[in-house]
Amino acid sequence: MSAAATVTSLIVRRKERHPEVTKMSLPESITTCLSPAVHYMVCKLGFEIKENYDINNFVSKRGEVSWRTISERVCYLESDQSIDYVKSVQLLGPVCESVHLHLRSLTTEQFEVQYALWFQWTNATELFLEVFGVLECMQVTAIALSLMKLTSCLERALGDVFLLIGKDCPFLLRDLLASQELAGVFGRSVMNVLRVFIGSPRGLNLRNILWHGFASPQEIPVKYCSMLLFLTAGLGQLLKRYLVQNKLSLVHRPYITFSNLEELDIFPDINYEVLSLTEELAKRSSFVLKIMLPFWISALTAFRQHRYADCITLLLPQLETGLRLLFTTVNKCPSRLLTAEVLECMKSISSWSELPVVSEEQIQAITGHERCTEMQELVSLITGILSQLQHHLPPSCYILDDPLNNLLTEELLTELCGMQIRTLYCPRLLLEVLVVLRQIGTQCHQVSEQVIVCTEMRYKQWVNKTLHSRQRHNYLRMLKSVKFLSPVLRLILVLITLELNNIHAICQENPFEYQQYLKFLKSILQYTENLVTYTSPEKNKWDETGQLTYRALIKMKTFNARKLTLMQLATQKKMS
């Protein structure tokens, strides 16, 4: 059978076997595969500060990178001196823009004279010179492909540098960048600059979002490609000094060479006719997200031009994206395609801060300080519960710095939801807990949506002066309640996400402990269901929400103190 006939046959059989996949409209409606927090981090945060920096602050006339002035833009949290990725991306954004404009101003000859020498340590000088050429064309898929190749070569080169001192090179990029060995060669502040761009899920994480198929080509700002090209040259300059001072030479590990290539050539008769048919299939297939279609077209173009390495580099992430899409469709959980649901809710809650409301002075003028004490008590309880959870969070997350910060909580949930959870062959008890956890998340989302609707509606009525006296008081009580409901709902999201990540610890509980745990979860579910009722436009029982919330927080704090949550059981097992 010819390749063209094979492709046609595959299309027909796929429609017959999986009609639900062929008919699904999900790929059309998806505009991004990045979570709200990551999309904001990558596409918006680095553009918020509008400043024009003099490039001479960051590079000398001879092309020497000024790491000191660049690393000064990396910010740190006061609590534990870990990187503040949000502020760092904000401050480095204008630097990246300045570097990008600088590189764009150079001719190819000028760039090679100034920087080519400093790419030799990567053992891939030609590749980095090609990346410079791509900056000129500004073609989005070419930029994304260049970043994928650049980060891959940079990671391998950094591994070679690690082996100057260390023995076993870390498997994960984030561990490699955080290693004492690389800090000893380049300096900790230099490595922290890199960690803002690659290697941390709390930063831009450019390598992972591209290589794992989350970023569409139009979502990657070109200035970040320019910045990483620039920083790679700067690393070469630092490494040269280190090697000279310590009288060392860098040895590169050999590349893997595939043998028996004939056995790998399983599509020997692919021709231009088949490639054209494949392109048409990609445009129509529900396996291909429309936002990712440029990657497929570029991959086929690369194949036609015999650039097979570029072709496979573009296709591998799209295979992962397509399989995620297929899994979430067949298993009827499309929200998993983007991120966890327990994040959709977070996005909804985060939008509360943008809702139109009357001024604080107007609220105080009518209601006075009648609920300030209640608010303080609730915030104190929330902080207390967060302190119980803190040592179960990833080391990079210190949420107690600002327990009411929306973005911080969203970053934390993004990192937690990125952790791998085994889902095959789950026992019945585990599935029972999963159902309750999901119901809690659904109720929280419903509360958030009702708050949005009520707030917008009442504000319009307030402006139009159509609220009578009792309704005005009720509206202002609602605004005060919203202030504590936001952190409470976010606390619950963090709690159930932590439980989800440790869900297999349920197998460690005896029947009595399991019933106690299930009873606790159902009490949280009952609280969220009551909130749905009280916050509905029909009920508007805002005073009752405060009393209800206080009792629920007491239950959470008490149960956590008994150390019966799944996260606590998992931690105890690790310690033992």
C-alpha positions as CSV (number, residue, x, y, z in Angstrom):
1,M,0.0,0.0,0.0
2,S,1.4,3.5,-0.9
3,A,1.9,6.1,1.7
4,A,-0.9,8.3,0.3
5,A,-3.3,5.3,0.5
6,T,-2.1,4.6,4.0
7,V,-2.8,8.2,5.2
8,T,-6.3,8.1,3.6
9,S,-7.0,4.8,5.2
10,L,-6.0,6.1,8.6
11,I,-8.4,9.0,8.3
12,V,-11.3,6.7,7.5
13,R,-10.5,4.2,10.3
14,R,-10.0,6.9,12.9
15,K,-13.5,8.3,12.1
16,E,-15.0,4.9,12.4
17,R,-13.3,3.9,15.7
18,H,-13.4,7.3,17.5
19,P,-16.3,9.4,16.2
20,E,-16.4,11.3,19.4
21,V,-12.8,12.5,18.8
22,T,-13.5,13.5,15.2
23,K,-16.7,15.5,16.1
24,M,-15.3,17.3,19.1
25,S,-15.2,21.1,18.9
26,L,-12.7,21.5,21.6
27,P,-9.6,22.4,19.5
28,E,-11.5,25.3,17.9
29,S,-12.4,26.9,21.2
30,I,-9.0,26.7,22.9
31,T,-7.0,29.9,22.6
32,T,-4.1,28.9,24.9
33,C,-2.7,25.9,26.7
34,L,-1.0,28.0,29.3
35,S,-2.7,28.4,32.7
36,P,-3.8,32.0,33.6
37,A,-0.8,32.5,35.8
38,V,1.7,31.2,33.3
39,H,0.1,33.1,30.4
40,Y,0.3,36.3,32.5
41,M,3.9,35.6,33.4
42,V,5.1,34.9,29.8
43,C,3.0,37.2,27.7
44,K,2.3,40.2,29.9
45,L,4.4,40.6,33.0
46,G,7.7,41.5,31.2
47,F,5.9,44.3,29.3
48,E,4.4,46.1,32.3
49,I,7.3,48.4,33.0
50,K,7.9,50.8,30.1
51,E,11.5,52.0,30.4
52,N,14.2,52.5,27.8
53,Y,17.5,51.3,29.1
54,D,20.9,52.3,27.6
55,I,22.5,49.1,26.3
56,N,25.8,50.3,27.6
57,N,24.6,49.5,31.1
58,F,24.6,45.8,30.2
59,V,27.3,45.3,27.6
60,S,30.7,47.0,27.0
61,K,31.9,48.3,23.7
62,R,34.0,45.1,23.4
63,G,30.9,42.9,23.9
64,E,31.5,42.0,27.5
65,V,28.2,41.2,29.4
66,S,27.8,43.2,32.6
67,W,26.3,40.5,34.9
68,R,26.3,42.8,37.9
69,T,23.8,45.3,36.4
70,I,21.7,42.4,35.0
71,S,21.6,40.4,38.3
72,E,20.6,43.6,40.2
73,R,17.2,43.2,38.5
74,V,16.6,39.8,40.2
75,C,14.5,40.3,43.4
76,Y,14.3,38.1,46.5
77,L,11.6,37.5,49.1
78,E,12.3,38.9,52.5
79,S,11.3,35.7,54.3
80,D,13.8,33.2,53.0
81,Q,15.7,35.1,50.3
82,S,14.3,32.8,47.6
83,I,13.8,34.4,44.1
84,D,10.7,36.6,43.7
85,Y,10.0,35.6,40.2
86,V,7.1,38.0,39.6
87,K,9.1,41.1,40.4
88,S,12.2,39.7,38.7
89,V,10.4,39.2,35.4
90,Q,8.9,42.7,35.7
91,L,12.3,44.3,36.2
92,L,14.1,42.2,33.6
93,G,11.5,42.8,30.9
94,P,12.9,46.2,29.9
95,V,16.4,44.8,30.0
96,C,15.4,42.1,27.5
97,E,13.9,44.7,25.3
98,S,17.1,46.7,25.3
99,V,19.2,43.6,24.5
100,H,16.8,42.7,21.7
101,L,17.1,46.1,20.1
102,H,20.8,46.0,20.5
103,L,21.2,42.6,18.7
104,R,18.8,43.7,16.0
105,S,21.0,46.7,15.3
106,L,24.0,44.5,14.5
107,T,24.9,43.1,11.2
108,T,25.7,39.4,10.9
109,E,29.4,40.2,10.6
110,Q,29.4,42.5,13.6
111,F,27.6,39.9,15.7
112,E,30.1,37.2,14.7
113,V,33.1,39.4,15.5
114,Q,31.7,40.4,18.8
115,Y,30.1,37.2,20.1
116,A,31.0,34.1,18.1
117,L,34.0,33.3,20.2
118,W,31.9,33.2,23.4
119,F,29.6,30.4,22.0
120,Q,32.4,27.9,21.5
121,W,31.9,26.5,25.0
122,T,28.5,25.2,23.9
123,N,30.1,23.0,21.2
124,A,27.3,24.4,19.0
125,T,28.6,27.8,17.8
126,E,26.9,27.5,14.4
127,L,23.5,26.9,16.0
128,F,23.7,30.1,18.1
129,L,24.8,32.1,15.0
130,E,21.7,30.7,13.2
131,V,19.5,31.9,16.1
132,F,20.8,35.4,15.5
133,G,19.8,35.2,11.9
134,V,16.3,34.1,13.0
135,L,15.9,37.3,15.1
136,E,15.9,39.2,11.8
137,C,13.0,37.4,10.2
138,M,10.7,37.7,13.3
139,Q,8.8,34.6,12.1
140,V,7.0,33.2,15.2
141,T,7.5,29.5,14.7
142,A,11.2,30.1,13.8
143,I,11.6,32.0,17.0
144,A,10.0,29.2,19.0
145,L,12.1,26.6,17.3
146,S,15.3,28.6,17.9
147,L,14.5,28.9,21.6
148,M,13.9,25.1,21.8
149,K,17.3,24.4,20.2
150,L,19.0,27.1,22.2
151,T,17.7,25.9,25.5
152,S,18.5,22.3,24.7
153,C,22.1,23.1,23.7
154,L,22.5,25.4,26.7
155,E,21.3,22.7,29.1
156,R,23.8,20.2,27.7
157,A,26.7,22.6,27.8
158,L,25.9,23.5,31.4
159,G,25.9,19.8,32.2
160,D,29.4,19.6,30.7
161,V,30.5,22.5,32.9
162,F,29.0,20.8,36.0
163,L,31.2,17.8,35.3
164,L,34.3,19.9,35.7
165,I,33.6,19.7,39.4
166,G,30.8,17.2,40.1
167,K,30.3,13.6,39.2
168,D,26.7,12.8,38.4
169,C,25.0,15.5,36.4
170,P,21.5,16.3,37.7
171,F,18.7,14.9,35.5
172,L,16.4,18.0,35.8
173,L,17.4,21.4,34.5
174,R,16.1,23.2,37.6
175,D,18.3,21.0,39.8
176,L,21.3,21.7,37.5
177,L,20.8,25.5,37.7
178,A,20.4,25.4,41.5
179,S,23.6,23.2,41.9
180,Q,26.6,24.4,44.0
181,E,28.9,23.3,41.2
182,L,27.5,25.8,38.6
183,A,27.3,28.5,41.3
184,G,31.0,27.8,42.0
185,V,31.9,28.4,38.3
186,F,29.5,31.2,37.3
187,G,28.4,32.7,40.6
188,R,25.0,32.2,42.4
189,S,23.6,35.6,41.2
190,V,24.3,34.6,37.6
191,M,22.6,31.3,37.9
192,N,19.6,33.0,39.5
193,V,19.3,35.2,36.4
194,L,19.1,32.0,34.3
195,R,16.5,30.5,36.7
196,V,14.1,33.4,36.0
197,F,14.1,32.4,32.3
198,I,14.5,28.6,32.3
199,G,14.4,25.8,34.9
200,S,11.7,27.0,37.4
201,P,7.9,26.5,37.0
202,R,7.5,29.8,39.0
203,G,9.5,31.8,36.4
204,L,9.1,32.1,32.6
205,N,10.0,28.4,32.3
206,L,10.6,28.9,28.5
207,R,12.3,25.6,28.0
208,N,9.5,23.5,29.5
209,I,6.5,25.3,28.1
210,L,7.9,24.9,24.6
211,W,9.3,21.4,24.8
212,H,6.2,20.0,26.4
213,G,3.9,21.6,23.9
214,F,2.1,24.2,26.1
215,A,3.1,27.4,24.3
216,S,1.8,28.3,20.9
217,P,4.2,30.1,18.6
218,Q,2.6,33.5,19.0
219,E,2.8,33.4,22.8
220,I,6.7,33.5,23.0
221,P,8.0,37.1,23.0
222,V,11.0,37.4,20.7
223,K,12.9,39.5,23.2
224,Y,13.3,36.4,25.5
225,C,15.1,34.6,22.6
226,S,17.4,37.5,22.2
227,M,18.1,37.7,25.9
228,L,19.0,34.0,26.2
229,L,21.3,34.3,23.2
230,F,23.0,37.2,24.9
231,L,23.2,35.5,28.3
232,T,24.8,32.4,26.7
233,A,27.6,34.5,25.3
234,G,28.0,36.1,28.8
235,L,28.3,32.6,30.3
236,G,31.1,31.9,27.8
237,Q,33.0,34.9,29.0
238,L,32.7,33.9,32.7
239,L,33.7,30.3,31.9
240,K,36.8,31.4,30.0
241,R,38.0,33.3,33.0
242,Y,37.3,30.4,35.3
243,L,39.1,27.9,33.1
244,V,42.2,30.2,32.8
245,Q,42.4,30.9,36.5
246,N,42.1,27.2,37.4
247,K,44.1,25.9,34.4
248,L,41.3,23.6,33.3
249,S,39.8,22.7,29.9
250,L,36.2,21.9,29.2
251,V,35.5,18.4,27.9
252,H,32.2,17.8,26.0
253,R,30.4,14.5,26.4
254,P,29.9,12.6,23.1
255,Y,26.6,12.7,21.4
256,I,24.5,9.6,20.9
257,T,24.8,8.1,17.4
258,F,21.9,6.0,16.2
259,S,22.9,2.7,14.6
260,N,20.9,0.6,12.2
261,L,19.3,3.6,10.5
262,E,17.7,1.4,7.9
263,E,15.5,-0.2,10.6
264,L,14.3,3.3,11.6
265,D,13.3,4.3,8.1
266,I,9.8,3.0,8.3
267,F,8.2,5.5,5.8
268,P,10.5,5.1,2.8
269,D,8.0,6.2,0.2
270,I,6.9,9.6,1.6
271,N,6.7,12.0,-1.3
272,Y,5.4,15.5,-2.0
273,E,1.9,14.1,-2.7
274,V,1.8,12.5,0.8
275,L,3.2,15.7,2.4
276,S,0.5,17.8,0.8
277,L,-2.1,15.3,2.0
278,T,-0.6,15.3,5.5
279,E,-0.8,19.1,5.6
280,E,-4.5,19.0,4.7
281,L,-5.0,16.3,7.4
282,A,-3.3,18.5,10.0
283,K,-5.7,21.4,9.1
284,R,-8.8,19.2,9.5
285,S,-7.7,16.9,12.3
286,S,-9.2,17.2,15.8
287,F,-5.8,15.9,17.1
288,V,-4.3,19.2,16.1
289,L,-5.1,22.3,18.1
290,K,-5.7,25.2,15.7
291,I,-3.4,27.5,17.8
292,M,-0.6,24.9,17.2
293,L,-1.2,24.5,13.5
294,P,1.8,26.8,12.5
295,F,4.1,24.3,14.2
296,W,2.8,21.4,12.1
297,I,3.1,23.5,8.9
298,S,6.6,24.4,9.8
299,A,7.5,20.8,10.6
300,L,6.3,19.7,7.1
301,T,8.2,22.5,5.5
302,A,11.3,21.4,7.4
303,F,10.8,17.8,6.1
304,R,10.5,19.0,2.5
305,Q,13.8,20.9,3.0
306,H,15.5,17.8,4.5
307,R,15.9,19.6,7.8
308,Y,14.9,16.4,9.7
309,A,16.2,17.5,13.1
310,D,14.1,20.6,13.0
311,C,11.1,18.6,11.8
312,I,11.3,16.2,14.7
313,T,12.0,19.0,17.2
314,L,8.8,20.7,16.1
315,L,6.7,17.5,16.1
316,L,7.6,15.9,19.4
317,P,6.0,18.7,21.6
318,Q,2.9,18.6,19.3
319,L,2.6,14.8,19.7
320,E,2.5,15.4,23.5
321,T,-0.1,18.2,23.1
322,G,-2.2,16.0,20.8
323,L,-2.1,13.0,23.2
324,R,-3.1,15.3,26.1
325,L,-6.0,16.5,24.0
326,L,-7.0,12.9,23.1
327,F,-6.8,11.8,26.7
328,T,-8.9,14.6,28.1
329,T,-11.5,14.2,25.4
330,V,-11.9,10.4,25.7
331,N,-12.0,10.6,29.5
332,K,-14.5,13.5,29.4
333,C,-12.3,16.0,31.3
334,P,-11.4,18.7,28.8
335,S,-10.5,21.2,31.6
336,R,-7.5,19.0,32.3
337,L,-6.1,20.0,28.9
338,L,-5.3,23.5,30.2
339,T,-4.6,22.8,33.8
340,A,-6.4,21.5,36.9
341,E,-10.1,22.7,37.3
342,V,-9.0,23.5,41.3
343,L,-6.9,26.8,38.6
344,E,-10.1,27.7,36.7
345,C,-11.7,28.6,40.0
346,M,-8.6,30.6,41.0
347,K,-8.9,32.6,37.8
348,S,-12.5,33.4,38.7
349,I,-11.6,34.5,42.2
350,S,-8.6,36.6,41.0
351,S,-11.0,38.6,38.9
352,W,-12.8,39.9,42.0
353,S,-10.2,42.6,42.4
354,E,-11.2,44.1,39.1
355,L,-14.9,44.3,39.9
356,P,-16.5,47.8,40.2
357,V,-17.3,48.7,43.8
358,V,-18.1,51.8,45.8
359,S,-15.3,53.5,47.7
360,E,-14.2,52.4,51.1
361,E,-15.2,55.8,52.5
362,Q,-18.8,55.3,51.4
363,I,-18.8,51.8,53.0
364,Q,-17.5,53.2,56.3
365,A,-19.8,56.1,56.3
366,I,-22.8,53.8,56.3
367,T,-21.7,50.7,58.2
368,G,-18.9,52.1,60.3
369,H,-16.3,49.6,61.7
370,E,-18.8,47.0,62.8
371,R,-17.1,44.1,61.1
372,C,-13.4,45.0,61.4
373,T,-13.0,42.7,64.4
374,E,-14.6,39.8,62.6
375,M,-12.4,40.3,59.5
376,Q,-9.3,40.3,61.7
377,E,-10.3,37.1,63.5
378,L,-10.9,35.4,60.1
379,V,-7.6,36.5,58.7
380,S,-5.8,35.3,61.8
381,L,-7.4,31.9,61.5
382,I,-6.5,31.7,57.8
383,T,-2.9,32.6,58.6
384,G,-2.8,30.0,61.3
385,I,-4.0,27.3,58.9
386,L,-1.5,28.3,56.3
387,S,1.3,28.0,58.9
388,Q,0.1,24.4,59.4
389,L,0.3,23.8,55.7
390,Q,3.6,25.7,55.0
391,H,6.0,22.8,55.4
392,H,3.9,20.7,53.0
393,L,4.4,23.2,50.3
394,P,7.2,23.2,47.7
395,P,10.4,24.9,49.2
396,S,10.1,27.8,46.7
397,C,6.7,28.7,48.0
398,Y,6.4,30.9,51.1
399,I,2.8,31.9,51.1
400,L,2.8,33.3,54.6
401,D,4.7,36.4,53.3
402,D,1.3,37.6,52.0
403,P,-1.6,35.2,52.7
404,L,-4.1,37.4,50.9
405,N,-2.1,37.8,47.6
406,N,-4.0,36.4,44.6
407,L,-1.0,36.0,42.3
408,L,1.1,34.2,44.9
409,T,-1.7,31.7,45.5
410,E,-2.2,31.2,41.7
411,E,1.6,30.6,41.3
412,L,1.5,28.0,44.1
413,L,-1.5,26.2,42.6
414,T,0.2,26.2,39.2
415,E,3.2,24.5,40.6
416,L,1.2,22.0,42.7
417,C,-1.0,21.2,39.7
418,G,2.1,20.5,37.6
419,M,3.1,17.6,39.9
420,Q,2.6,14.0,38.5
421,I,-0.2,11.9,40.1
422,R,-0.6,8.2,39.3
423,T,-4.2,7.7,38.0
424,L,-4.3,4.1,36.8
425,Y,-5.7,1.2,38.9
426,C,-7.0,3.4,41.7
427,P,-8.8,1.7,44.6
428,R,-12.5,2.6,45.4
429,L,-11.6,4.5,48.5
430,L,-9.3,6.8,46.5
431,L,-12.0,7.5,43.9
432,E,-14.5,8.3,46.6
433,V,-12.2,11.0,48.0
434,L,-11.6,12.3,44.5
435,V,-15.3,12.8,44.0
436,V,-15.6,14.9,47.2
437,L,-12.5,17.0,46.4
438,R,-13.9,17.7,43.0
439,Q,-17.3,18.6,44.4
440,I,-15.6,21.1,46.8
441,G,-13.8,22.8,43.9
442,T,-17.0,23.0,41.9
443,Q,-18.9,24.6,44.7
444,C,-16.1,27.1,45.3
445,H,-16.2,28.0,41.6
446,Q,-20.0,28.5,41.8
447,V,-19.6,30.8,44.8
448,S,-17.0,32.9,42.9
449,E,-19.3,33.2,39.9
450,Q,-22.2,34.3,42.1
451,V,-20.1,36.9,43.8
452,I,-19.1,38.3,40.4
453,V,-22.7,38.5,39.2
454,C,-24.1,40.0,42.5
455,T,-21.3,42.6,42.7
456,E,-21.7,43.8,39.1
457,M,-25.5,43.9,39.4
458,R,-25.6,45.7,42.8
459,Y,-23.0,48.3,41.7
460,K,-25.1,49.2,38.7
461,Q,-28.1,49.6,40.9
462,W,-26.1,51.7,43.4
463,V,-24.9,54.0,40.6
464,N,-28.4,54.3,39.2
465,K,-29.8,54.9,42.8
466,T,-32.4,52.1,42.5
467,L,-31.5,50.4,45.8
468,H,-33.7,51.1,48.7
469,S,-32.2,51.5,52.2
470,R,-32.2,47.9,53.2
471,Q,-30.7,46.8,49.9
472,R,-27.9,49.4,50.2
473,H,-26.9,48.1,53.6
474,N,-27.0,44.5,52.3
475,Y,-24.8,45.5,49.3
476,L,-22.2,47.0,51.6
477,R,-22.3,44.0,53.9
478,M,-21.7,41.9,50.8
479,L,-18.6,44.0,49.9
480,K,-17.1,43.4,53.4
481,S,-17.9,39.7,53.2
482,V,-16.1,39.4,49.9
483,K,-12.9,40.6,51.5
484,F,-12.6,37.5,53.7
485,L,-14.3,35.1,51.3
486,S,-11.6,35.6,48.7
487,P,-8.7,34.3,50.9
488,V,-10.9,31.6,52.4
489,L,-11.8,30.2,49.0
490,R,-8.1,30.3,48.0
491,L,-7.1,28.6,51.2
492,I,-9.6,25.8,50.4
493,L,-8.2,25.5,46.9
494,V,-4.6,25.1,48.2
495,L,-5.8,22.6,50.8
496,I,-7.7,20.3,48.3
497,T,-4.8,20.6,45.8
498,L,-2.3,19.4,48.4
499,E,-4.7,16.6,49.3
500,L,-5.0,15.7,45.6
501,N,-1.2,15.5,45.2
502,N,-1.0,13.1,48.1
503,I,-4.2,11.2,47.3
504,H,-2.4,7.8,47.4
505,A,-1.7,8.2,51.1
506,I,-5.4,7.3,51.7
507,C,-4.3,3.7,51.5
508,Q,-2.3,4.2,54.7
509,E,-5.4,5.0,56.8
510,N,-7.2,2.4,58.8
511,P,-11.0,2.2,58.4
512,F,-11.7,4.5,61.4
513,E,-9.2,7.1,60.2
514,Y,-10.6,7.0,56.7
515,Q,-14.2,7.6,58.0
516,Q,-13.0,10.5,60.1
517,Y,-11.1,12.0,57.1
518,L,-14.1,11.5,54.8
519,K,-16.3,13.2,57.4
520,F,-13.9,16.2,57.5
521,L,-14.0,16.5,53.7
522,K,-17.7,16.3,53.6
523,S,-17.9,19.1,56.3
524,I,-15.9,21.3,54.0
525,L,-18.2,20.3,51.1
526,Q,-21.2,21.2,53.3
527,Y,-19.7,24.6,54.0
528,T,-19.1,25.4,50.4
529,E,-22.6,24.2,49.5
530,N,-24.0,26.5,52.2
531,L,-22.0,29.3,50.7
532,V,-23.5,28.7,47.3
533,T,-26.9,29.1,48.9
534,Y,-26.1,32.2,51.0
535,T,-24.4,34.0,48.2
536,S,-27.0,33.4,45.6
537,P,-28.9,36.5,44.3
538,E,-32.1,35.1,45.8
539,K,-30.8,34.7,49.4
540,N,-28.1,37.4,49.9
541,K,-27.4,36.2,53.5
542,W,-24.0,37.9,53.8
543,D,-24.0,38.2,57.6
544,E,-24.5,34.5,57.9
545,T,-21.5,33.8,55.7
546,G,-19.1,35.3,58.3
547,Q,-20.5,33.0,61.1
548,L,-20.5,30.0,58.7
549,T,-16.9,30.7,57.6
550,Y,-15.6,31.1,61.2
551,R,-16.9,27.6,62.1
552,A,-15.5,26.1,59.0
553,L,-12.0,27.5,59.6
554,I,-12.1,26.2,63.2
555,K,-12.8,22.7,61.9
556,M,-10.0,23.0,59.4
557,K,-7.5,24.1,62.0
558,T,-8.6,21.5,64.5
559,F,-8.4,18.6,61.9
560,N,-5.0,19.7,60.7
561,A,-3.8,19.7,64.3
562,R,-4.8,16.0,64.5
563,K,-2.4,15.2,61.6
564,L,-4.9,13.1,59.7
565,T,-4.8,14.9,56.3
566,L,-3.3,13.0,53.4
567,M,-0.4,15.5,53.0
568,Q,0.5,14.9,56.7
569,L,0.4,11.2,56.3
570,A,2.6,11.4,53.2
571,T,5.1,13.6,55.0
572,Q,5.2,11.2,58.0
573,K,5.9,8.2,55.7
574,K,8.8,10.1,54.0
575,M,10.3,10.9,57.4
576,S,10.0,7.3,58.6
